[in-house]
Amino acid sequence: MLQTEKNTAFIKQLAAELGFDHCGIAAATQLDEDAYRLENWLNKGMHGTMKYMENYFDKRIDPRKLVDNAQSVITLLMNYFPAQQQRPDAPQVAKYAYGADYHEVIRDKLKTMLLRMEEQIGAVHGRGFVDSAPVLERSWATRSGLGWIGKNGNLIHKQAGSYFFIATLIIDLPLCYDGPVADYCGSCTRCLDACPTGALVSPGVVDGSRCISYFTIELKELVIPDHMQGKFENWMFGCDICQDVCPWNRFAKPHTEIQFTPIPAILNFSTKDWEEMTEAAFRQLFKNSPMKRSKFAGIRRNLQFLEKKGSPSSGNP
């Protein structure tokens, strides 16, 4: 047991050294309750056109199908709350996309973490995941005691809010495990009341097919449905409304990761600048940004949708 405690302490210290703000650990088991919720969510079509979410269901609910002999699931949180905000009269970009692509930044850190673990502990087999694999990150974060799932569907940390990237490291090493924490949302409904598209259908349940982030990023159609007209509150890429109104985010502090330093264009561009941007300029400015997921054509589509009659010309939730 002493060695298990030493290994656990080393891993948590290593996570802090690599720039992760919080680290929690849970035993690798099948997520039966989450499996039921996910299946119900998919059956209701709340994933919209994101058909990839139907794939690898068995792997999503059981980490042992992702890593042979998996014993521990390490969850890591990395703050992305920016010190600076966009100009409020410009088309808005979700804060997580202000800097470099978090997938690449965090993936490198996870690789380093695994290498350092092998150097210190010995043979450790595992895989790191960041948002783009069949892993229920928020479920593991709650099991690891890093927070609770708020009514807006986000993980909320009691001392730091919700502006965090969640990464997962599944390994075949037994460790000391953390326990879940209580839900502190109470009777607050600010996020439910603030969502302009009604995507928060009930506490903790997000209808992805009605979310502004879905329409501005995930939807690949050439046209955004007319029934969403005037409901985007000037959000061009993603949306932070349900986080911005959350009282727990009064504890959010600016991140210290240099790679998440905001791209100047995101902070300084006016509506006119965005509208006049060429595809070549977009590719150059955002080549290392999460915004490249929408591609230039998607950004143009979103801008045109915001410009239509009936859509607010400005706004900062």
Backbone hydrogen bonds, N-H to C=O, Kabsch-Sander energy under -0.5 kcal/mol:
donor,donor_aa,acceptor,acceptor_aa,energy
5,E,1,M,-2.2
6,K,2,L,-2.2
7,N,3,Q,-2.7
8,T,4,T,-2.2
9,A,5,E,-2.5
10,F,6,K,-2.5
11,I,7,N,-2.3
12,K,8,T,-2.1
13,Q,9,A,-2.1
14,L,10,F,-2.7
15,A,11,I,-2.2
16,A,12,K,-1.6
17,E,13,Q,-2.2
18,L,14,L,-1.9
19,G,16,A,-1.4
20,F,15,A,-2.4
21,D,77,L,-2.4
22,H,77,L,-1.3
24,G,75,T,-2.4
26,A,73,V,-2.2
28,A,71,Q,-2.2
29,T,27,A,-0.9
31,L,61,I,-3.4
32,D,30,Q,-1.3
35,A,31,L,-2.0
36,Y,32,D,-1.7
37,R,33,E,-2.0
38,L,34,D,-2.9
39,E,35,A,-2.4
40,N,36,Y,-2.2
41,W,37,R,-2.4
42,L,38,L,-2.6
43,N,39,E,-2.4
44,K,40,N,-1.3
45,G,42,L,-1.8
46,M,41,W,-1.8
48,G,45,G,-1.7
50,M,47,H,-2.5
51,K,49,T,-2.4
53,M,50,M,-2.0
54,E,51,K,-2.1
55,N,52,Y,-1.1
57,F,54,E,-0.6
60,R,56,Y,-2.0
61,I,57,F,-1.4
62,D,58,D,-0.6
65,K,62,D,-1.9
66,L,63,P,-1.5
67,V,63,P,-1.9
70,A,67,V,-1.7
71,Q,171,I,-2.7
72,S,171,I,-2.1
73,V,26,A,-3.1
74,I,72,S,-0.6
74,I,169,L,-3.2
75,T,24,G,-3.2
75,T,73,V,-0.5
76,L,167,A,-2.7
77,L,22,H,-2.4
78,M,165,F,-2.1
80,Y,163,Y,-2.2
81,F,163,Y,-0.7
87,R,267,L,-0.9
90,A,87,R,-1.6
92,Q,234,N,-3.2
94,A,237,F,-2.9
97,A,94,A,-2.0
98,Y,95,K,-1.7
100,A,259,Q,-2.5
101,D,288,N,-2.8
104,E,101,D,-0.6
105,V,101,D,-1.8
106,I,102,Y,-2.8
107,R,103,H,-2.2
108,D,104,E,-1.7
109,K,105,V,-1.2
110,L,106,I,-2.4
111,K,107,R,-2.0
112,T,108,D,-2.1
113,M,109,K,-2.3
114,L,110,L,-2.3
115,L,111,K,-2.1
116,R,112,T,-2.6
117,M,113,M,-2.1
118,E,114,L,-2.1
119,E,115,L,-2.0
120,Q,116,R,-2.0
121,I,117,M,-3.3
122,G,117,M,-0.8
122,G,118,E,-0.8
127,R,170,I,-2.0
129,F,168,T,-3.1
132,S,130,V,-1.3
135,V,133,A,-2.7
136,L,60,R,-0.7
137,E,135,V,-1.6
140,W,136,L,-1.9
141,A,137,E,-2.3
142,T,138,R,-2.2
143,R,139,S,-2.1
144,S,140,W,-1.5
145,G,142,T,-1.5
146,L,141,A,-2.4
148,W,156,I,-1.7
150,G,148,W,-0.7
150,G,154,N,-3.2
153,G,150,G,-2.1
156,I,148,W,-2.9
157,H,161,G,-3.0
160,A,157,H,-0.9
161,G,157,H,-2.7
164,F,162,S,-2.5
165,F,78,M,-2.8
167,A,76,L,-2.8
167,A,165,F,-0.5
168,T,129,F,-2.5
169,L,74,I,-2.8
170,I,127,R,-2.6
171,I,72,S,-2.3
171,I,169,L,-0.6
172,D,125,H,-1.9
178,D,25,I,-3.0
181,V,147,G,-0.5
184,Y,182,A,-0.5
188,C,185,C,-1.7
193,D,189,T,-2.6
194,A,190,R,-1.7
195,C,191,C,-1.6
198,G,195,C,-0.8
201,V,199,A,-1.5
201,V,205,V,-0.9
202,S,205,V,-1.1
204,G,151,K,-1.5
205,V,202,S,-2.7
206,V,204,G,-0.6
207,D,199,A,-3.5
207,D,205,V,-0.5
208,G,46,M,-0.7
208,G,206,V,-1.4
209,S,46,M,-0.9
210,R,207,D,-2.4
211,C,208,G,-1.1
215,F,211,C,-2.0
216,T,212,I,-2.5
217,I,213,S,-1.5
218,E,213,S,-0.9
219,L,214,Y,-3.0
228,M,225,P,-1.7
229,Q,226,D,-2.2
231,K,228,M,-2.0
235,W,232,F,-1.8
236,M,92,Q,-2.6
236,M,234,N,-0.6
237,F,92,Q,-1.8
243,Q,240,D,-1.1
244,D,240,D,-3.4
245,V,241,I,-1.9
246,C,243,Q,-0.9
249,N,246,C,-1.6
250,R,247,P,-1.7
251,F,248,W,-1.4
252,A,249,N,-1.1
255,H,81,F,-2.6
258,I,256,T,-0.7
260,F,257,E,-1.8
261,T,258,I,-1.7
263,I,98,Y,-2.9
266,I,263,I,-1.2
267,L,263,I,-1.3
268,N,264,P,-2.5
269,F,265,A,-2.7
274,W,270,S,-2.1
275,E,271,T,-2.3
276,E,272,K,-2.0
277,M,273,D,-0.7
277,M,274,W,-0.7
282,F,278,T,-2.3
283,R,279,E,-2.5
284,Q,280,A,-1.8
285,L,281,A,-3.0
286,F,282,F,-2.6
287,K,284,Q,-0.7
289,S,286,F,-1.5
292,K,289,S,-1.7
293,R,290,P,-1.9
294,S,291,M,-1.3
295,K,291,M,-0.6
298,G,294,S,-1.1
299,I,295,K,-1.9
300,R,296,F,-2.5
301,R,297,A,-2.3
302,N,298,G,-2.5
303,L,299,I,-2.5
304,Q,300,R,-2.5
305,F,301,R,-2.0
306,L,302,N,-2.1
307,E,303,L,-1.7
308,K,304,Q,-0.8
308,K,305,F,-0.6
311,S,308,K,-2.0
315,G,88,P,-1.4
